[in-house]
Amino acid sequence: MSSDDQSNLNLRVSYLTDCYGFYIQHINSMFNFFLVATGLFANAFVLVLSKDFDLTDGAKSAMCWFAALVCLIFLLIHLGTRRDLDAVETALRHEEKTLFAGSQGFLITPVKKKRFFMRLKFLFPAAYISFFLAFTLVALWQNPPSFFEAAQFKGLGWFTGPITTGEAASCAGLAATAFGAAVAQWRPLTGLRLIFVGTLLQFGPVIEKILAFAFPST
């Protein structure tokens, strides 16, 4: 390898190493901020429950919904940063093939792969999704929709009582939102579309009441 080629290789490796360190630090910093933010929300919710602040169940539920939205935003930021980090790792693998003979590099070494539940690529999104679902469930528990009041659970998946179209759409929207958050780990745009559609569907009972008011049945 000539001196010019060696110099170009050193520049490329140095540039990619700096990018790799930047994105790794960004992922870790955002996760630390996420833990602080969710800790503040959880502490505020416990404080509201333990003290008498004369807040309605709807206000408490709204606080949890906002916390779930913050978790979702952190998840999307992480997925975008992770995609850039994967691109840097791909470029570094190419440079390692030039630097090392065979497969002796850090990224191309054929070592035994970690199990999926031990890889940070999956652990970070799993933490974001877990907190998102936790705040969502607490919000529903604090101020449950009329669906759970009208239909009592019986057996495995069997319900009794009237189920309106709007309430069914709201439940489908909640499932679509949770599924979209999981899909966003691999396909961010597809997951974001599912989350958007699921959010709209959750307004089913409200739209149903507006239609019933505008077009009263005779």
Biotite code that builds the C-alpha atoms (Angstrom):
import biotite.structure as struc

atoms = struc.array([
    struc.Atom([0.000, 0.000, 0.000], chain_id="A", res_id=1, res_name="MET", atom_name="CA", element="C"),
    struc.Atom([1.423, 3.355, -1.060], chain_id="A", res_id=2, res_name="SER", atom_name="CA", element="C"),
    struc.Atom([1.792, 6.256, 1.346], chain_id="A", res_id=3, res_name="SER", atom_name="CA", element="C"),
    struc.Atom([-1.119, 8.095, -0.307], chain_id="A", res_id=4, res_name="ASP", atom_name="CA", element="C"),
    struc.Atom([-3.386, 5.076, 0.014], chain_id="A", res_id=5, res_name="ASP", atom_name="CA", element="C"),
    struc.Atom([-2.311, 4.623, 3.625], chain_id="A", res_id=6, res_name="GLN", atom_name="CA", element="C"),
    struc.Atom([-3.029, 8.292, 4.361], chain_id="A", res_id=7, res_name="SER", atom_name="CA", element="C"),
    struc.Atom([-6.475, 8.063, 2.747], chain_id="A", res_id=8, res_name="ASN", atom_name="CA", element="C"),
    struc.Atom([-7.237, 4.920, 4.696], chain_id="A", res_id=9, res_name="LEU", atom_name="CA", element="C"),
    struc.Atom([-6.205, 6.574, 7.965], chain_id="A", res_id=10, res_name="ASN", atom_name="CA", element="C"),
    struc.Atom([-8.433, 9.556, 7.202], chain_id="A", res_id=11, res_name="LEU", atom_name="CA", element="C"),
    struc.Atom([-11.433, 7.355, 6.433], chain_id="A", res_id=12, res_name="ARG", atom_name="CA", element="C"),
    struc.Atom([-10.962, 5.240, 9.544], chain_id="A", res_id=13, res_name="VAL", atom_name="CA", element="C"),
    struc.Atom([-10.482, 8.323, 11.735], chain_id="A", res_id=14, res_name="SER", atom_name="CA", element="C"),
    struc.Atom([-13.602, 9.943, 10.289], chain_id="A", res_id=15, res_name="TYR", atom_name="CA", element="C"),
    struc.Atom([-15.729, 6.808, 10.757], chain_id="A", res_id=16, res_name="LEU", atom_name="CA", element="C"),
    struc.Atom([-14.374, 6.295, 14.284], chain_id="A", res_id=17, res_name="THR", atom_name="CA", element="C"),
    struc.Atom([-15.355, 9.842, 15.242], chain_id="A", res_id=18, res_name="ASP", atom_name="CA", element="C"),
    struc.Atom([-18.836, 9.315, 13.770], chain_id="A", res_id=19, res_name="CYS", atom_name="CA", element="C"),
    struc.Atom([-19.169, 6.006, 15.597], chain_id="A", res_id=20, res_name="TYR", atom_name="CA", element="C"),
    struc.Atom([-18.241, 7.595, 18.927], chain_id="A", res_id=21, res_name="GLY", atom_name="CA", element="C"),
    struc.Atom([-20.642, 10.493, 18.331], chain_id="A", res_id=22, res_name="PHE", atom_name="CA", element="C"),
    struc.Atom([-23.653, 8.276, 17.629], chain_id="A", res_id=23, res_name="TYR", atom_name="CA", element="C"),
    struc.Atom([-22.855, 5.876, 20.475], chain_id="A", res_id=24, res_name="ILE", atom_name="CA", element="C"),
    struc.Atom([-22.635, 8.806, 22.893], chain_id="A", res_id=25, res_name="GLN", atom_name="CA", element="C"),
    struc.Atom([-25.864, 10.240, 21.492], chain_id="A", res_id=26, res_name="HIS", atom_name="CA", element="C"),
    struc.Atom([-27.741, 6.962, 22.034], chain_id="A", res_id=27, res_name="ILE", atom_name="CA", element="C"),
    struc.Atom([-26.478, 6.613, 25.593], chain_id="A", res_id=28, res_name="ASN", atom_name="CA", element="C"),
    struc.Atom([-27.187, 10.268, 26.433], chain_id="A", res_id=29, res_name="SER", atom_name="CA", element="C"),
    struc.Atom([-30.735, 10.117, 25.064], chain_id="A", res_id=30, res_name="MET", atom_name="CA", element="C"),
    struc.Atom([-31.396, 6.962, 27.077], chain_id="A", res_id=31, res_name="PHE", atom_name="CA", element="C"),
    struc.Atom([-30.173, 8.709, 30.234], chain_id="A", res_id=32, res_name="ASN", atom_name="CA", element="C"),
    struc.Atom([-32.449, 11.680, 29.494], chain_id="A", res_id=33, res_name="PHE", atom_name="CA", element="C"),
    struc.Atom([-35.277, 9.213, 28.879], chain_id="A", res_id=34, res_name="PHE", atom_name="CA", element="C"),
    struc.Atom([-34.785, 7.603, 32.291], chain_id="A", res_id=35, res_name="LEU", atom_name="CA", element="C"),
    struc.Atom([-34.786, 11.024, 33.961], chain_id="A", res_id=36, res_name="VAL", atom_name="CA", element="C"),
    struc.Atom([-37.948, 12.125, 32.101], chain_id="A", res_id=37, res_name="ALA", atom_name="CA", element="C"),
    struc.Atom([-39.898, 8.935, 32.807], chain_id="A", res_id=38, res_name="THR", atom_name="CA", element="C"),
    struc.Atom([-38.734, 9.015, 36.420], chain_id="A", res_id=39, res_name="GLY", atom_name="CA", element="C"),
    struc.Atom([-40.128, 12.534, 36.800], chain_id="A", res_id=40, res_name="LEU", atom_name="CA", element="C"),
    struc.Atom([-43.456, 11.502, 35.249], chain_id="A", res_id=41, res_name="PHE", atom_name="CA", element="C"),
    struc.Atom([-43.717, 8.403, 37.448], chain_id="A", res_id=42, res_name="ALA", atom_name="CA", element="C"),
    struc.Atom([-42.812, 10.398, 40.571], chain_id="A", res_id=43, res_name="ASN", atom_name="CA", element="C"),
    struc.Atom([-45.366, 13.088, 39.682], chain_id="A", res_id=44, res_name="ALA", atom_name="CA", element="C"),
    struc.Atom([-48.085, 10.475, 39.164], chain_id="A", res_id=45, res_name="PHE", atom_name="CA", element="C"),
    struc.Atom([-47.328, 8.777, 42.502], chain_id="A", res_id=46, res_name="VAL", atom_name="CA", element="C"),
    struc.Atom([-47.362, 12.189, 44.182], chain_id="A", res_id=47, res_name="LEU", atom_name="CA", element="C"),
    struc.Atom([-50.757, 12.972, 42.653], chain_id="A", res_id=48, res_name="VAL", atom_name="CA", element="C"),
    struc.Atom([-52.147, 9.654, 43.887], chain_id="A", res_id=49, res_name="LEU", atom_name="CA", element="C"),
    struc.Atom([-50.753, 10.050, 47.400], chain_id="A", res_id=50, res_name="SER", atom_name="CA", element="C"),
    struc.Atom([-51.830, 13.686, 47.866], chain_id="A", res_id=51, res_name="LYS", atom_name="CA", element="C"),
    struc.Atom([-55.241, 15.224, 47.495], chain_id="A", res_id=52, res_name="ASP", atom_name="CA", element="C"),
    struc.Atom([-54.861, 17.766, 44.682], chain_id="A", res_id=53, res_name="PHE", atom_name="CA", element="C"),
    struc.Atom([-58.502, 17.568, 43.593], chain_id="A", res_id=54, res_name="ASP", atom_name="CA", element="C"),
    struc.Atom([-57.519, 16.381, 40.113], chain_id="A", res_id=55, res_name="LEU", atom_name="CA", element="C"),
    struc.Atom([-60.048, 14.488, 38.054], chain_id="A", res_id=56, res_name="THR", atom_name="CA", element="C"),
    struc.Atom([-59.353, 11.024, 36.690], chain_id="A", res_id=57, res_name="ASP", atom_name="CA", element="C"),
    struc.Atom([-59.265, 12.540, 33.231], chain_id="A", res_id=58, res_name="GLY", atom_name="CA", element="C"),
    struc.Atom([-56.459, 14.918, 34.224], chain_id="A", res_id=59, res_name="ALA", atom_name="CA", element="C"),
    struc.Atom([-54.432, 12.072, 35.738], chain_id="A", res_id=60, res_name="LYS", atom_name="CA", element="C"),
    struc.Atom([-55.010, 9.990, 32.623], chain_id="A", res_id=61, res_name="SER", atom_name="CA", element="C"),
    struc.Atom([-53.961, 12.898, 30.387], chain_id="A", res_id=62, res_name="ALA", atom_name="CA", element="C"),
    struc.Atom([-50.674, 13.152, 32.276], chain_id="A", res_id=63, res_name="MET", atom_name="CA", element="C"),
    struc.Atom([-49.996, 9.463, 31.614], chain_id="A", res_id=64, res_name="CYS", atom_name="CA", element="C"),
    struc.Atom([-50.948, 9.826, 27.950], chain_id="A", res_id=65, res_name="TRP", atom_name="CA", element="C"),
    struc.Atom([-48.460, 12.687, 27.639], chain_id="A", res_id=66, res_name="PHE", atom_name="CA", element="C"),
    struc.Atom([-45.771, 10.552, 29.291], chain_id="A", res_id=67, res_name="ALA", atom_name="CA", element="C"),
    struc.Atom([-46.520, 7.762, 26.799], chain_id="A", res_id=68, res_name="ALA", atom_name="CA", element="C"),
    struc.Atom([-46.160, 10.280, 23.947], chain_id="A", res_id=69, res_name="LEU", atom_name="CA", element="C"),
    struc.Atom([-42.772, 11.377, 25.314], chain_id="A", res_id=70, res_name="VAL", atom_name="CA", element="C"),
    struc.Atom([-41.669, 7.714, 25.399], chain_id="A", res_id=71, res_name="CYS", atom_name="CA", element="C"),
    struc.Atom([-42.770, 7.321, 21.784], chain_id="A", res_id=72, res_name="LEU", atom_name="CA", element="C"),
    struc.Atom([-40.788, 10.397, 20.722], chain_id="A", res_id=73, res_name="ILE", atom_name="CA", element="C"),
    struc.Atom([-37.672, 9.072, 22.471], chain_id="A", res_id=74, res_name="PHE", atom_name="CA", element="C"),
    struc.Atom([-38.164, 5.740, 20.682], chain_id="A", res_id=75, res_name="LEU", atom_name="CA", element="C"),
    struc.Atom([-38.337, 7.399, 17.264], chain_id="A", res_id=76, res_name="LEU", atom_name="CA", element="C"),
    struc.Atom([-35.221, 9.463, 18.020], chain_id="A", res_id=77, res_name="ILE", atom_name="CA", element="C"),
    struc.Atom([-33.390, 6.290, 19.032], chain_id="A", res_id=78, res_name="HIS", atom_name="CA", element="C"),
    struc.Atom([-34.445, 4.447, 15.874], chain_id="A", res_id=79, res_name="LEU", atom_name="CA", element="C"),
    struc.Atom([-33.224, 7.298, 13.669], chain_id="A", res_id=80, res_name="GLY", atom_name="CA", element="C"),
    struc.Atom([-29.874, 7.423, 15.464], chain_id="A", res_id=81, res_name="THR", atom_name="CA", element="C"),
    struc.Atom([-29.557, 3.654, 15.364], chain_id="A", res_id=82, res_name="ARG", atom_name="CA", element="C"),
    struc.Atom([-30.038, 3.661, 11.590], chain_id="A", res_id=83, res_name="ARG", atom_name="CA", element="C"),
    struc.Atom([-27.154, 6.137, 11.213], chain_id="A", res_id=84, res_name="ASP", atom_name="CA", element="C"),
    struc.Atom([-25.004, 4.034, 13.546], chain_id="A", res_id=85, res_name="LEU", atom_name="CA", element="C"),
    struc.Atom([-25.697, 0.912, 11.473], chain_id="A", res_id=86, res_name="ASP", atom_name="CA", element="C"),
    struc.Atom([-24.507, 2.787, 8.370], chain_id="A", res_id=87, res_name="ALA", atom_name="CA", element="C"),
    struc.Atom([-21.259, 3.734, 10.146], chain_id="A", res_id=88, res_name="VAL", atom_name="CA", element="C"),
    struc.Atom([-20.708, 0.123, 11.254], chain_id="A", res_id=89, res_name="GLU", atom_name="CA", element="C"),
    struc.Atom([-21.202, -1.099, 7.684], chain_id="A", res_id=90, res_name="THR", atom_name="CA", element="C"),
    struc.Atom([-18.542, 1.334, 6.445], chain_id="A", res_id=91, res_name="ALA", atom_name="CA", element="C"),
    struc.Atom([-16.179, 0.316, 9.257], chain_id="A", res_id=92, res_name="LEU", atom_name="CA", element="C"),
    struc.Atom([-16.546, -3.345, 8.329], chain_id="A", res_id=93, res_name="ARG", atom_name="CA", element="C"),
    struc.Atom([-15.427, -2.492, 4.811], chain_id="A", res_id=94, res_name="HIS", atom_name="CA", element="C"),
    struc.Atom([-12.361, -0.650, 6.114], chain_id="A", res_id=95, res_name="GLU", atom_name="CA", element="C"),
    struc.Atom([-11.491, -3.474, 8.523], chain_id="A", res_id=96, res_name="GLU", atom_name="CA", element="C"),
    struc.Atom([-11.226, -5.859, 5.583], chain_id="A", res_id=97, res_name="LYS", atom_name="CA", element="C"),
    struc.Atom([-8.464, -3.586, 4.245], chain_id="A", res_id=98, res_name="THR", atom_name="CA", element="C"),
    struc.Atom([-6.748, -3.084, 7.586], chain_id="A", res_id=99, res_name="LEU", atom_name="CA", element="C"),
    struc.Atom([-6.686, -6.696, 8.789], chain_id="A", res_id=100, res_name="PHE", atom_name="CA", element="C"),
    struc.Atom([-5.889, -9.957, 7.116], chain_id="A", res_id=101, res_name="ALA", atom_name="CA", element="C"),
    struc.Atom([-8.716, -12.454, 7.105], chain_id="A", res_id=102, res_name="GLY", atom_name="CA", element="C"),
    struc.Atom([-11.351, -11.665, 9.702], chain_id="A", res_id=103, res_name="SER", atom_name="CA", element="C"),
    struc.Atom([-9.343, -10.263, 12.602], chain_id="A", res_id=104, res_name="GLN", atom_name="CA", element="C"),
    struc.Atom([-11.130, -6.928, 12.899], chain_id="A", res_id=105, res_name="GLY", atom_name="CA", element="C"),
    struc.Atom([-13.397, -5.942, 15.753], chain_id="A", res_id=106, res_name="PHE", atom_name="CA", element="C"),
    struc.Atom([-16.615, -5.948, 13.716], chain_id="A", res_id=107, res_name="LEU", atom_name="CA", element="C"),
    struc.Atom([-15.799, -8.761, 11.288], chain_id="A", res_id=108, res_name="ILE", atom_name="CA", element="C"),
    struc.Atom([-14.413, -11.248, 13.802], chain_id="A", res_id=109, res_name="THR", atom_name="CA", element="C"),
    struc.Atom([-16.513, -14.432, 13.571], chain_id="A", res_id=110, res_name="PRO", atom_name="CA", element="C"),
    struc.Atom([-17.121, -14.682, 17.318], chain_id="A", res_id=111, res_name="VAL", atom_name="CA", element="C"),
    struc.Atom([-20.187, -16.273, 18.797], chain_id="A", res_id=112, res_name="LYS", atom_name="CA", element="C"),
    struc.Atom([-23.034, -13.816, 18.426], chain_id="A", res_id=113, res_name="LYS", atom_name="CA", element="C"),
    struc.Atom([-24.865, -12.535, 21.466], chain_id="A", res_id=114, res_name="LYS", atom_name="CA", element="C"),
    struc.Atom([-28.395, -13.659, 22.056], chain_id="A", res_id=115, res_name="ARG", atom_name="CA", element="C"),
    struc.Atom([-30.928, -11.143, 20.836], chain_id="A", res_id=116, res_name="PHE", atom_name="CA", element="C"),
    struc.Atom([-32.048, -10.222, 24.373], chain_id="A", res_id=117, res_name="PHE", atom_name="CA", element="C"),
    struc.Atom([-28.431, -9.299, 25.274], chain_id="A", res_id=118, res_name="MET", atom_name="CA", element="C"),
    struc.Atom([-27.847, -6.964, 22.332], chain_id="A", res_id=119, res_name="ARG", atom_name="CA", element="C"),
    struc.Atom([-28.186, -3.234, 22.905], chain_id="A", res_id=120, res_name="LEU", atom_name="CA", element="C"),
    struc.Atom([-29.791, -2.945, 19.478], chain_id="A", res_id=121, res_name="LYS", atom_name="CA", element="C"),
    struc.Atom([-32.842, -4.680, 20.923], chain_id="A", res_id=122, res_name="PHE", atom_name="CA", element="C"),
    struc.Atom([-32.585, -3.791, 24.627], chain_id="A", res_id=123, res_name="LEU", atom_name="CA", element="C"),
    struc.Atom([-32.917, -0.030, 24.150], chain_id="A", res_id=124, res_name="PHE", atom_name="CA", element="C"),
    struc.Atom([-36.070, -0.227, 21.961], chain_id="A", res_id=125, res_name="PRO", atom_name="CA", element="C"),
    struc.Atom([-37.527, -2.833, 24.324], chain_id="A", res_id=126, res_name="ALA", atom_name="CA", element="C"),
    struc.Atom([-37.077, -0.405, 27.242], chain_id="A", res_id=127, res_name="ALA", atom_name="CA", element="C"),
    struc.Atom([-38.717, 2.449, 25.322], chain_id="A", res_id=128, res_name="TYR", atom_name="CA", element="C"),
    struc.Atom([-41.653, 0.266, 24.247], chain_id="A", res_id=129, res_name="ILE", atom_name="CA", element="C"),
    struc.Atom([-42.074, -1.137, 27.776], chain_id="A", res_id=130, res_name="SER", atom_name="CA", element="C"),
    struc.Atom([-42.362, 2.329, 29.315], chain_id="A", res_id=131, res_name="PHE", atom_name="CA", element="C"),
    struc.Atom([-44.699, 3.427, 26.512], chain_id="A", res_id=132, res_name="PHE", atom_name="CA", element="C"),
    struc.Atom([-47.029, 0.488, 27.137], chain_id="A", res_id=133, res_name="LEU", atom_name="CA", element="C"),
    struc.Atom([-46.797, 0.939, 30.921], chain_id="A", res_id=134, res_name="ALA", atom_name="CA", element="C"),
    struc.Atom([-47.896, 4.584, 30.790], chain_id="A", res_id=135, res_name="PHE", atom_name="CA", element="C"),
    struc.Atom([-50.618, 3.697, 28.276], chain_id="A", res_id=136, res_name="THR", atom_name="CA", element="C"),
    struc.Atom([-52.029, 0.972, 30.525], chain_id="A", res_id=137, res_name="LEU", atom_name="CA", element="C"),
    struc.Atom([-51.930, 3.259, 33.568], chain_id="A", res_id=138, res_name="VAL", atom_name="CA", element="C"),
    struc.Atom([-53.758, 5.950, 31.582], chain_id="A", res_id=139, res_name="ALA", atom_name="CA", element="C"),
    struc.Atom([-56.473, 3.455, 30.619], chain_id="A", res_id=140, res_name="LEU", atom_name="CA", element="C"),
    struc.Atom([-56.680, 2.161, 34.194], chain_id="A", res_id=141, res_name="TRP", atom_name="CA", element="C"),
    struc.Atom([-56.986, 5.662, 35.621], chain_id="A", res_id=142, res_name="GLN", atom_name="CA", element="C"),
    struc.Atom([-59.730, 6.727, 33.216], chain_id="A", res_id=143, res_name="ASN", atom_name="CA", element="C"),
    struc.Atom([-61.047, 3.656, 31.381], chain_id="A", res_id=144, res_name="PRO", atom_name="CA", element="C"),
    struc.Atom([-63.190, 4.180, 28.273], chain_id="A", res_id=145, res_name="PRO", atom_name="CA", element="C"),
    struc.Atom([-66.850, 3.296, 28.370], chain_id="A", res_id=146, res_name="SER", atom_name="CA", element="C"),
    struc.Atom([-66.070, 0.046, 26.572], chain_id="A", res_id=147, res_name="PHE", atom_name="CA", element="C"),
    struc.Atom([-64.741, -1.543, 29.752], chain_id="A", res_id=148, res_name="PHE", atom_name="CA", element="C"),
    struc.Atom([-67.744, -0.335, 31.710], chain_id="A", res_id=149, res_name="GLU", atom_name="CA", element="C"),
    struc.Atom([-70.314, -1.622, 29.212], chain_id="A", res_id=150, res_name="ALA", atom_name="CA", element="C"),
    struc.Atom([-68.655, -4.962, 28.515], chain_id="A", res_id=151, res_name="ALA", atom_name="CA", element="C"),
    struc.Atom([-67.579, -7.162, 31.416], chain_id="A", res_id=152, res_name="GLN", atom_name="CA", element="C"),
    struc.Atom([-64.809, -9.667, 30.783], chain_id="A", res_id=153, res_name="PHE", atom_name="CA", element="C"),
    struc.Atom([-65.866, -13.291, 30.891], chain_id="A", res_id=154, res_name="LYS", atom_name="CA", element="C"),
    struc.Atom([-63.716, -16.291, 30.059], chain_id="A", res_id=155, res_name="GLY", atom_name="CA", element="C"),
    struc.Atom([-60.934, -16.025, 27.476], chain_id="A", res_id=156, res_name="LEU", atom_name="CA", element="C"),
    struc.Atom([-61.844, -13.222, 25.108], chain_id="A", res_id=157, res_name="GLY", atom_name="CA", element="C"),
    struc.Atom([-65.619, -13.336, 25.574], chain_id="A", res_id=158, res_name="TRP", atom_name="CA", element="C"),
    struc.Atom([-67.448, -10.148, 26.462], chain_id="A", res_id=159, res_name="PHE", atom_name="CA", element="C"),
    struc.Atom([-70.986, -9.473, 27.537], chain_id="A", res_id=160, res_name="THR", atom_name="CA", element="C"),
    struc.Atom([-72.816, -6.225, 27.008], chain_id="A", res_id=161, res_name="GLY", atom_name="CA", element="C"),
    struc.Atom([-73.191, -3.816, 24.119], chain_id="A", res_id=162, res_name="PRO", atom_name="CA", element="C"),
    struc.Atom([-70.084, -2.889, 22.138], chain_id="A", res_id=163, res_name="ILE", atom_name="CA", element="C"),
    struc.Atom([-70.443, 0.160, 19.929], chain_id="A", res_id=164, res_name="THR", atom_name="CA", element="C"),
    struc.Atom([-68.552, 0.719, 16.691], chain_id="A", res_id=165, res_name="THR", atom_name="CA", element="C"),
    struc.Atom([-66.627, 3.647, 18.162], chain_id="A", res_id=166, res_name="GLY", atom_name="CA", element="C"),
    struc.Atom([-65.475, 1.646, 21.176], chain_id="A", res_id=167, res_name="GLU", atom_name="CA", element="C"),
    struc.Atom([-64.332, -1.222, 18.954], chain_id="A", res_id=168, res_name="ALA", atom_name="CA", element="C"),
    struc.Atom([-62.413, 1.272, 16.797], chain_id="A", res_id=169, res_name="ALA", atom_name="CA", element="C"),
    struc.Atom([-60.784, 2.706, 19.921], chain_id="A", res_id=170, res_name="SER", atom_name="CA", element="C"),
    struc.Atom([-59.551, -0.743, 21.033], chain_id="A", res_id=171, res_name="CYS", atom_name="CA", element="C"),
    struc.Atom([-58.305, -1.488, 17.508], chain_id="A", res_id=172, res_name="ALA", atom_name="CA", element="C"),
    struc.Atom([-56.498, 1.850, 17.518], chain_id="A", res_id=173, res_name="GLY", atom_name="CA", element="C"),
    struc.Atom([-54.763, 1.038, 20.789], chain_id="A", res_id=174, res_name="LEU", atom_name="CA", element="C"),
    struc.Atom([-53.581, -2.304, 19.379], chain_id="A", res_id=175, res_name="ALA", atom_name="CA", element="C"),
    struc.Atom([-52.408, -0.640, 16.147], chain_id="A", res_id=176, res_name="ALA", atom_name="CA", element="C"),
    struc.Atom([-50.459, 1.957, 18.124], chain_id="A", res_id=177, res_name="THR", atom_name="CA", element="C"),
    struc.Atom([-48.673, -0.690, 20.214], chain_id="A", res_id=178, res_name="ALA", atom_name="CA", element="C"),
    struc.Atom([-47.950, -2.786, 17.110], chain_id="A", res_id=179, res_name="PHE", atom_name="CA", element="C"),
    struc.Atom([-46.667, 0.284, 15.268], chain_id="A", res_id=180, res_name="GLY", atom_name="CA", element="C"),
    struc.Atom([-44.252, 1.053, 18.101], chain_id="A", res_id=181, res_name="ALA", atom_name="CA", element="C"),
    struc.Atom([-42.820, -2.465, 17.736], chain_id="A", res_id=182, res_name="ALA", atom_name="CA", element="C"),
    struc.Atom([-42.644, -2.330, 13.923], chain_id="A", res_id=183, res_name="VAL", atom_name="CA", element="C"),
    struc.Atom([-40.878, 1.059, 14.059], chain_id="A", res_id=184, res_name="ALA", atom_name="CA", element="C"),
    struc.Atom([-37.754, -0.716, 15.319], chain_id="A", res_id=185, res_name="GLN", atom_name="CA", element="C"),
    struc.Atom([-37.182, -2.211, 11.861], chain_id="A", res_id=186, res_name="TRP", atom_name="CA", element="C"),
    struc.Atom([-39.294, 0.023, 9.597], chain_id="A", res_id=187, res_name="ARG", atom_name="CA", element="C"),
    struc.Atom([-39.624, 3.496, 11.135], chain_id="A", res_id=188, res_name="PRO", atom_name="CA", element="C"),
    struc.Atom([-41.923, 4.930, 8.442], chain_id="A", res_id=189, res_name="LEU", atom_name="CA", element="C"),
    struc.Atom([-44.273, 1.939, 8.473], chain_id="A", res_id=190, res_name="THR", atom_name="CA", element="C"),
    struc.Atom([-44.391, 1.978, 12.255], chain_id="A", res_id=191, res_name="GLY", atom_name="CA", element="C"),
    struc.Atom([-45.089, 5.708, 12.275], chain_id="A", res_id=192, res_name="LEU", atom_name="CA", element="C"),
    struc.Atom([-47.993, 5.226, 9.851], chain_id="A", res_id=193, res_name="ARG", atom_name="CA", element="C"),
    struc.Atom([-49.485, 2.520, 12.080], chain_id="A", res_id=194, res_name="LEU", atom_name="CA", element="C"),
    struc.Atom([-49.121, 4.739, 15.139], chain_id="A", res_id=195, res_name="ILE", atom_name="CA", element="C"),
    struc.Atom([-50.797, 7.633, 13.299], chain_id="A", res_id=196, res_name="PHE", atom_name="CA", element="C"),
    struc.Atom([-53.722, 5.473, 12.149], chain_id="A", res_id=197, res_name="VAL", atom_name="CA", element="C"),
    struc.Atom([-54.045, 3.913, 15.605], chain_id="A", res_id=198, res_name="GLY", atom_name="CA", element="C"),
    struc.Atom([-54.142, 7.349, 17.221], chain_id="A", res_id=199, res_name="THR", atom_name="CA", element="C"),
    struc.Atom([-56.949, 8.433, 14.900], chain_id="A", res_id=200, res_name="LEU", atom_name="CA", element="C"),
    struc.Atom([-58.916, 5.264, 15.602], chain_id="A", res_id=201, res_name="LEU", atom_name="CA", element="C"),
    struc.Atom([-58.760, 5.925, 19.342], chain_id="A", res_id=202, res_name="GLN", atom_name="CA", element="C"),
    struc.Atom([-61.007, 8.943, 18.766], chain_id="A", res_id=203, res_name="PHE", atom_name="CA", element="C"),
    struc.Atom([-63.749, 6.554, 17.620], chain_id="A", res_id=204, res_name="GLY", atom_name="CA", element="C"),
    struc.Atom([-66.064, 7.070, 20.642], chain_id="A", res_id=205, res_name="PRO", atom_name="CA", element="C"),
    struc.Atom([-65.747, 10.853, 20.358], chain_id="A", res_id=206, res_name="VAL", atom_name="CA", element="C"),
    struc.Atom([-66.583, 10.817, 16.648], chain_id="A", res_id=207, res_name="ILE", atom_name="CA", element="C"),
    struc.Atom([-69.475, 8.467, 17.323], chain_id="A", res_id=208, res_name="GLU", atom_name="CA", element="C"),
    struc.Atom([-70.933, 10.857, 19.920], chain_id="A", res_id=209, res_name="LYS", atom_name="CA", element="C"),
    struc.Atom([-70.537, 13.826, 17.549], chain_id="A", res_id=210, res_name="ILE", atom_name="CA", element="C"),
    struc.Atom([-72.347, 11.952, 14.780], chain_id="A", res_id=211, res_name="LEU", atom_name="CA", element="C"),
    struc.Atom([-75.084, 10.869, 17.178], chain_id="A", res_id=212, res_name="ALA", atom_name="CA", element="C"),
    struc.Atom([-75.565, 14.492, 18.272], chain_id="A", res_id=213, res_name="PHE", atom_name="CA", element="C"),
    struc.Atom([-75.549, 15.810, 14.694], chain_id="A", res_id=214, res_name="ALA", atom_name="CA", element="C"),
    struc.Atom([-77.853, 13.112, 13.352], chain_id="A", res_id=215, res_name="PHE", atom_name="CA", element="C"),
    struc.Atom([-80.144, 12.048, 16.215], chain_id="A", res_id=216, res_name="PRO", atom_name="CA", element="C"),
    struc.Atom([-82.050, 8.850, 15.619], chain_id="A", res_id=217, res_name="SER", atom_name="CA", element="C"),
    struc.Atom([-85.805, 9.100, 15.414], chain_id="A", res_id=218, res_name="THR", atom_name="CA", element="C"),
])
